[in-house]
Amino acid sequence: MDFRLESFLLACKYQSYTKAAEKLCITQPAVSQHIQFLENQYGCKLLEYNNKKLTLTKAGEVFYKYAQNAKANEKIIREKLHALSQAQKPLKFAATLTIGEFTIAPVLGDFIKSFTDYNITMYVDNTETILKMLQRGDISFALVEGLFDKAYYKSRLFKIADFVLIAPVTHPLCTKKKVTLEDLKDETIIIREKGSGSREVLERGLFDINYTLEHFGKIIEIGNVNVIKQIVKNGLGLSFMYRDAAIKEIKNDLLAEVKLADFAIQREFNFIYRQNNILQTNVDQIYSFFVSKLS
C-alpha cells in the first residue's frame, strides 16, 4: 500500500496531522505533503478544517472507504504470501453471538471437515466489534444478525430468523390466550448490551410501533445469552432473543415462547464481506456451505 495512504488514514483517525505524524515517526509537514500529493493525484480536496477540526470532504469520505479496503487487502496479501510456505492457509472469520453460539454451532464440525486446507480461526463477538474487524481486514467475512451498511459491504442472505419473547414455563403469560406489549408494562425485561445486534433489533422493532425500552417495568442488561436464559429460567424476568438461541430449551420445556399479538419480528442473518474482497473464490465456496446446511 502507498505510504501516503497510511498518512491519510491516520490523519482521519486522529483528526490531526500532528498526531498522525507522531504515530508514523515523521514530521507534521511530511504528513501534509502526503495528503497534498493525494489531493493533486486525484484532483479533489480530501481533508479540510472546520472550526479548527480536521474533517473529511464528500470526496474524502469516498476515498476513505477505498483506502480502508486497500489497507485491509494488503493485510490479506501478506497472509496469503506467508501461507505459501505453510502447510495450511489461514482463514479467519467472525460470527455474532447468537449465530456463533447457536445457529452455526451444530455444523462447525462439518465446516472444519469440508475445509481441511485451512487453518481456521473463528471469533464470536457483537455486531459493532465484528464490523470493525472486517474494516481492518482482521477477518475475511462475517455472519451477522445485526444492522450494517449494505452500501459498504457485500452481503448475502443465508437465513430468515424469528425474534421472540421467552419466559419461564410457569409464567402466567404462558397460559393467556392473547398477549400484547401492554401486558409487559410491569415486567422485568432482560436485554443484551449496547452494540449487540439483538439489542438493536429489539429497539428498532419497538421504535417502529412507537414504543421504547422505557415501556417495560424494569430493564436488566447482560452481555451473555446463556446467562440471560438461566435468569429467565429462574423466574427473574423475560427476554427477547432469536428463537435459534433458545430452541433447545423450548423443545425441552425449560423455557416457553410467548407469542405477542402486536409484536412480531423476523430478521435477516447475513453473510457479509468487504467490497473488492480479493478472496472472492474462497468466499463463494464458504457461503455455499452455510446456505446448504442452514437454509
N, C-alpha and C positions, 0 to 999 in steps of 0.2 A: 504494500500500500504506500502511496506517495506520502512522504513525511509531512507534507503541508496539510494533508487531510487530518493527521493526528493533531496538529496545532489547532485546526478549525474545530475539531470535536471537543478538545479540552477547553477552548475558549467558550464554546457553547455550554459545556458542563458547568464551568465556574463563573460564567458571565463576566469574564475578566481576562484581558491579555496578560496582565501581570501574574495572576495565579497560574495560568496556562504555562507561562514561561518558567515559573518555579518548578512545576511538575516535570517539564521537559529538560530542565537544567540548561536553558539558553536565555538570551536576553529578551526583554519585552519588545524592543524594536524588531528583533528577528521574527517573533510571532506575528507582529503587524505586517511585516513584509510577506510572510507566508499567506496571510489572508488576502493581502492586496494582489499577490500573484494569482490566487484562485479567482478572485473577482475579475481580474483582467483576462484570465484564461476563458472564463465563461460569459464575460460581458454583462455582468449584473452585480448589484450590491448584495452581499450576503449577510453582513452584520452592520448594525448601526447603534448609536447611543440614544436612548430615550430616558430623560430625567436621570442622567448620569449612570444609566444601567445598560449594559450591552445586551441587545436582543436580536433575534433573527428577523430578517425581512421575509416577505412572502416567498421570494426566490430562495432565500436561505433555508426556510422550512422544508422546501422540496429537496434542496441539496443535502440537508442534514440527514434525511431518511436514506438517501443513496450512499452517503458517506458512512453511515452506520452499517449498511449492508456490505460495503466494501471491507470494512474492518472485520466484520463477522466472517465473511467469506475467506479473508486472509487467514484467520484462525483455523478455519476448516482445512484450507490448503496445507497449512503447516502440519496439521494432524494427519492428513492423507499422505503427505510425502514421508512423514515419520513412519506411518503404518506400512510402507513398502518393505521396510526391513523387519517388520514384526510378523509373527505367525498369525495374529488376528487383527482385524480392523476395528477401530473404536466406533461405537455407536452410542451416543448419549441423547436421551430424551427425557421428557418430564410429563407428569400427569397431575391434574388437580386431585385433591384429597379423596373425593367420592369416587372418581374414576379409578385412581390408582389403588385404593384400598379395597374397593368392592366390585366395580364394573369389570375391570380387566384382570383382576387377581386370578380368577379361575382359568384364564387362558395364557397366563405368563409362561407356564411350563412349556406349552406348545410353541409359544413365540421363541423361546430360547432354543428349542429343538429345531425350529424352522430356519433360524438364522445363526447357524453354528460358526459361520465365518467371522462373526463379530464378537468383540469384547464389549458386552452390553452394560451400560450404566443407566439406571432409571432413578430420577428424582421425583419425590412427591411433595408438593407444596401448594400454596394458594395461587389463584389466578394472577394476581398482581406480581408476585415474585417470579412466576414462570414466564410471564411476558417479558420481564426484564432480562431473564436468562436467554430467551430467544433473540432479543435485540442484540445482546452482546456476543452471540454466537457460541454460547456455552453448551447449547443443545441444538440438535438438528431439526427436531419437531416436538410438538406438544399435543396432548389430549386434554382439552379443557371443557369445563362446564359453564364457565362464566362468560361475561361480555368482553368483547375485544373489537378493535377497529378493523373491519373487513377490507377497508381500503389499503391498509398497511400490510396485512398478512394474507397469504393464500390459505384458503380454508376448504375443508371437505366434511360434509356431514357423515357421521358414522352411526348415530343413534338418536332417536327422539325419546326423551326420558320424562317420566311423571314426577312432579314435585308435590309431595303430600304432607299431610299433618299426621303425626304419630302420637299415641297416647298410651298410658298404662292400660292393660286389658281390663282392669277393674274400674276405669274412669266412667262416670255417669254418661258422658257424651257418646260412649260406645254403643249404648242401647237406645239412644234418642233417634227417632225416625228422620228428623230433618235438623241438620246443624248448619248454622251460619256464622259469619265472623262476629256478629253481635254476641253470640254465645261464648265468645272467647275474651270478652272485655274485662273479666275479672281473673283470667287465668295467668299463670306464670308461663312465659314462653322462653325457651332456651334457644339461642341463636349462635351462629358462628361469628368469628372475629371479622373486623373490617379488613377488606382486601380479599375475602373469600368470595368465590363465585356464587356459592349457595346464599350467602348473606345478601349479595347484590340482587340476585334473582327474587328473593323474598321482598326486598324493599321496592324493587321496580314493580312487582306484581301488585303490591299493596297500593303504591302510588297511582297505578292505572285505574284503580277503583276508588280513589280519594281517601285512602287510609294511610296511616304511618304506624311505626312500631309503638308509638305512644298510645295507640288504641288499646293495647293489652295491659292487664293489671300490673305485671312486673316482667322485666327483661333480665335474663341471665346470659352472659356472653362467655362462650367456651370454645376453644380452638381445636377440639378433637371430637370427631364424630362418635367414636366408641364410648368416650366418656359421656357424651350427651345421651346416647342410648341407655347407658346404665342409670343415669339420673332419672330419665323418663320411666324406666322400669321400676325405680324405687318410689315412684309417685310424687316426684318433686316438681313436675312441670310437664309441658307439652313441647313438641318441637316440629319444625318444618324441615324436611330433607328430601333428597331424591329417594324414590322407592328402592332403587338399587342398593342404597346404603342400609336399608332395614328389612330387605326382602326375606332374609333368613329368619330373623326374629318374628316377622309377621306370619310366615308359614308355620313356625313352631309355637304360635300363640304366646309368645313372650312380649310382644308389642302389638298394638292394634292400629290399623289405618282408619282414620276418621275422615269420611268424605264430606266436604263442605259444599253446600248447595249454591253458594255465591262466590266461590273462590277456587278455581281450578287452573293449574299451571302446567304446561308442557314446555320443555326447553331442549335446545339442540346440544348434543355432545359433539364437539368438532375436533377434527384432526387439523392442526394448523402448522404452518411453517413460513419462513420469511419469503418475501418476494425475491426473485433472482437466486433462489437456493441452488447451489452448484451440485447438490446431491439429489437431483430430481429423480433419477432412476431408482435409487435406494428408497426414496420417499414413496414412490408409486407402489413398489413391492410391499412395503410395510403397511401402507394404508389398505391395500387389498386384503392383507392378512386380517386386520382388525375388523373390516367390514364383513368378511366371510364368517368370522367367529362370533360377532356381536350383533349383527343386524337381524 
